[in-house]
């Protein structure tokens, strides 16, 4: 075989850092932290502090391949951890602090994290768990000495002291591009969370992919604000793509749900592009409406994590002249797999057809293959009507779960996403159902199975089912449907209160409906499709608990 005579340089996150230092050293990173409402510095300063981190790891004997956890918001210190950990050869393990404490415990122990970097607001969560965290040697609180909280965490130190005495230069190792770089656990599965272990190569290719003109269309003149958390699949790859192309980066810290803070950041810093789940955008739109304000600097937004309501597209378009892009992906895909950018000629469509097209999840990125299949794994046509199991494969898609023998690819290397979808002749994919019957509230998964199992443990419950129903703010919320025992008289509030302390609070169903029986399939399984049809127009009671 005749091979090309080209250099073979490894694709490393370190190369993103080096390129940014040479070409975009003075570009700004602005962030909100608990100890500073407007921290501001440059890429050069950020990567110098990442080197201090790497030196601190070396002084502690942290080895390549060791897992180091973060429990943190989007801010400059978390950004430094992304690079200081991965580029030194260790694995940056981001943990979702919204998980139930037992899940956080399981994840840290399963990953065998040696260090945990924690935002001050999450210190109390770890204090409750530290006695069971056998692998963790010490905890680093992401603040300075002045704002260091009193804590019982063992070997606790504030971040600024942790790196303060270290040199700002580090001899970054020449890693193999397949070296593990980061680790995220997906709770969108049944049973225990499953770890997705990303490589440097996959991360860099994903950064290339999402930066393309028909995807996020990122450029050096942009100012990008990822509101999507950095613990949510690496903020959809933005902390890697933005330094690569040299855009200004704005990180809103713990203020992701604060419309006033987000708006002020957007306008004062000149944010042109931002990314978040639908609930964030709905909250911002409401704030702008009530305050009588106009989004002036914002030009484009990306909506992902859950289906985008038509109202978001229409209100941003009509009231603020902001274009809305829909995106789709999952933890196992790094995460972006499809992005909705219109093709030439699409704007000539009638308004209702254009809106319907814009609400689809989008077209596959170069680097991701997609197909839909029937139950026999036969490929189905891309006609926009035929539904099938959505399967993917590509350069940044998971091939196996961390520390698991479970086979997740078929014989041809395809990964079944668990979604049901159509794909039209132009390549636009639309999710039509979810085979796993999960509820996605505000972009976060809720396991219907776990809620059902908790419900049937109540002595007065004979059978229970949980389905997703529409919610104005959270897009979807769980509705509990219960068949009581014949001799059991369960009160409404008693049933909902049963979940307290058994599941994380935001998982608790918004309402419960009592019925005499549930529909079943021929094999005895609860027929969720019929329940979804039966309760398709169900209106949840107005509640402020979420």
PyMOL commands that set and color helices and strands:
alter all, ss='L'
color gray80, all
select helices_A, chain A and resi 13-23+43-59+76-87+101-111+120-132+145-147+159-164+200-211+233-236+238-245+259-269+278-291+310-320+331-333+346-348+351-358+448-456+492-497+505-507+528-534
alter helices_A, ss='H'
color red, helices_A
select strands_A, chain A and resi 28-33+36-42+67-71+91-94+115-118+138-141+157-158+180-186+194-199+223-226+248-251+273-276+300-303+323-330+335-339+362-364+368-373+388-394+415-423+428-434+439-441+444-446+461-471+475-484+511-514
alter strands_A, ss='S'
color yellow, strands_A
deselect
rebuild
show_as cartoon
